[in-house]
Amino acid sequence: MVIRIFVFVLFSLSVIGYFMPVEQRAKKDADKDRPLLTFVDSTMYTLNTDSMNRIIFTKEAIRYKNRDVMHDGSLMLKSIDNDNQEITDTLLADLIIKRGDNFKFINDVQFTRNDYMTLNTNELLYNAETKIATNTLPFEGTYFNNYLEGENMYLDLNNYYMNALKTHFEIEIEKKGN
């Protein structure tokens, strides 16, 4: 009698297991992070009513449902300062992840402002709406041919304000004349 009940329970479990949609669950998980579009050697422009203010060059750009991932890319930002001088900010990185207005630059990040400021680091977070760049890793760079290094940078591109921890700044003084 016990063997009959065991065989009946085993048969019931196998019938229930046969009709359970196991394969659909696997497909739903696989579709969550599937790329929607892939671009190779792409150039993307951001236009507003006044001008073109952002250009992104990438070797490969992949658009997902909630983010864009770009490999070997550069972001060029154009703006005008208080003296009506054109400012060009360039950010280069091995990997760029964009979620809304937030950019995350990872590995070999290089920031350049016109020809007077450069920063090199391995991580940089940039918000395109507020135009504020931050990082949590050490950085080094130059400012008007003067050496600069530090950690945990905060850079406000609107107000020309920069703050960092453990900062080291070397000023080159050139003697002119006697």
C-alpha positions in Angstrom: 0.0 0.0 0.0 2.8 2.4 0.8 4.5 1.7 -2.5 1.3 2.5 -4.4 1.0 5.9 -2.6 4.7 6.6 -3.3 4.2 5.8 -7.0 1.0 7.8 -7.2 2.7 10.9 -5.6 5.7 10.5 -7.8 3.5 10.3 -10.9 1.5 13.4 -9.8 4.7 15.4 -9.3 6.0 14.4 -12.7 2.7 15.4 -14.4 2.7 18.8 -12.6 6.4 19.3 -13.5 5.7 18.5 -17.1 3.2 21.3 -17.5 5.1 24.0 -15.6 6.5 26.7 -18.0 10.2 26.5 -17.1 11.5 27.7 -20.4 9.5 30.9 -20.4 11.1 32.0 -17.1 14.5 31.6 -18.6 13.5 33.7 -21.6 12.1 36.5 -19.4 15.5 36.7 -17.6 17.4 36.7 -20.9 15.4 39.6 -22.4 16.0 41.9 -19.4 19.4 43.0 -20.5 19.3 42.5 -24.3 20.7 45.4 -26.3 18.1 47.4 -28.3 20.6 49.0 -30.7 24.3 48.7 -31.5 26.3 51.3 -33.3 29.9 50.8 -34.6 32.1 53.9 -35.2 29.3 56.3 -34.2 28.9 60.0 -33.8 26.0 61.4 -31.8 25.1 65.0 -31.6 22.9 66.9 -29.0 21.2 69.9 -30.4 19.3 72.7 -28.7 17.6 75.7 -30.1 20.8 77.8 -30.0 23.6 75.5 -31.0 25.1 72.1 -30.9 26.4 71.7 -27.4 27.4 68.0 -27.1 29.1 65.5 -29.5 29.9 61.9 -28.6 32.4 59.8 -30.7 32.6 56.1 -29.9 34.1 52.9 -31.4 31.0 51.0 -30.3 27.8 52.2 -28.7 25.2 49.9 -27.3 21.7 51.1 -26.2 19.9 49.2 -23.6 16.4 49.9 -22.1 17.7 52.0 -19.2 21.3 53.0 -20.2 23.8 53.5 -23.0 27.2 51.8 -22.9 30.0 53.2 -25.1 33.4 51.7 -25.7 36.5 53.8 -26.6 34.5 57.0 -26.6 34.9 60.7 -26.2 32.4 63.4 -25.1 33.0 66.9 -26.4 31.1 69.7 -24.7 30.9 73.2 -26.1 29.8 76.3 -24.1 30.5 80.0 -23.8 32.0 81.6 -20.6 31.2 84.9 -19.0 33.5 86.8 -21.4 31.8 85.2 -24.5 34.8 83.0 -25.1 34.1 79.5 -26.5 35.0 76.7 -24.1 35.5 73.1 -25.3 35.6 70.4 -22.7 36.7 66.9 -23.9 36.3 63.7 -21.9 37.9 60.5 -23.2 37.5 57.1 -21.6 37.7 53.4 -22.4 34.1 52.8 -21.1 31.3 55.3 -20.8 28.0 54.5 -19.2 25.1 57.0 -19.7 21.9 56.8 -17.6 19.7 59.9 -18.3 21.9 63.0 -17.8 24.5 61.1 -15.7 27.7 59.9 -17.4 30.2 57.5 -15.8 33.6 57.4 -17.4 35.7 54.4 -16.5 39.4 53.4 -17.2 42.0 55.8 -18.6 39.8 58.9 -18.3 41.2 62.2 -19.7 39.6 65.5 -19.2 40.7 68.6 -21.2 39.4 72.1 -21.1 40.6 74.1 -24.1 44.4 74.1 -23.9 45.0 75.1 -20.3 43.6 72.3 -18.1 44.0 68.5 -18.2 43.1 65.8 -15.7 43.8 62.1 -15.8 42.1 59.5 -13.6 40.4 56.1 -13.8 36.9 57.2 -12.9 34.9 60.3 -13.5 31.2 60.9 -12.8 29.6 63.8 -14.8 26.1 65.2 -14.7 25.2 66.9 -18.0 22.3 68.9 -16.4 24.3 70.5 -13.5 27.6 70.3 -15.3 29.4 69.0 -12.3 32.1 66.3 -12.4 33.2 64.2 -9.5 35.4 61.2 -8.8 36.5 59.1 -5.8 39.9 58.0 -7.1 43.3 59.7 -7.3 43.9 62.1 -10.3 46.7 64.1 -11.8 46.8 66.8 -14.3 48.0 70.2 -15.3 46.6 73.7 -15.0 48.4 76.4 -17.2 51.5 74.1 -17.3 51.5 73.7 -13.5 51.3 70.2 -12.0 48.3 69.1 -10.0 47.3 65.9 -8.2 44.8 64.8 -5.6 41.9 62.6 -4.6 38.1 62.9 -4.5 37.7 65.7 -7.0 34.7 68.0 -7.3 34.7 70.1 -10.5 31.9 72.7 -11.2 32.2 73.5 -14.9 29.7 76.4 -14.6 31.5 78.4 -11.9 35.1 77.3 -12.6 35.3 75.9 -9.1 37.4 72.8 -8.2 37.8 71.1 -4.9 39.8 68.0 -4.0 41.3 66.1 -1.0 45.0 65.6 -0.5 45.8 68.0 -3.2 49.4 68.7 -4.4 49.9 71.7 -6.7 53.3 72.6 -8.2 53.7 76.0 -9.7 56.4 76.6 -12.3 58.0 80.1 -11.8 59.9 81.3 -14.8 62.5 84.1 -14.3 62.1 86.7 -17.0 65.0 89.1 -17.5 67.2 89.7 -14.5 
